[in-house]
Amino acid sequence: MNNQQLRSIPSQYKLLVGLALLALFLLASLVIGLFVLHGDFLLIYRNILASIAILVGLLGLFVYLARQFGWALPSFLQVPEERRDQNWRLLAMSLAAIAFPVLMIITQQLLFH
């Protein structure tokens, strides 16, 4: 029983740290959106959504690399073999989730400057 209690605390601690880092990242993107020239609420929402899309893309790349190298994934990222998507699709979707927001931001910067 004592071992189970000790195991649950670090997993809760890791979850808390992960959520705190995500909240800090979203707060930073919100503050950056407010300080951008010509900043408005649409720009702030776009920056937050772009940040989330980039984070999801990075998470997808992590899962792809973990599958390729045989690394152990956390339990919430493990998917049964029969339900998994093909690796090339996971890689393509992850790269697209990173590339599209970056292209959108670059295009907006080029148009307004």
Secondary structure as UniProt FT lines:
FT   HELIX           2..35
FT   TURN            37..38
FT   HELIX           41..69
FT   HELIX           75..77
FT   HELIX           81..83
FT   HELIX           87..112
//
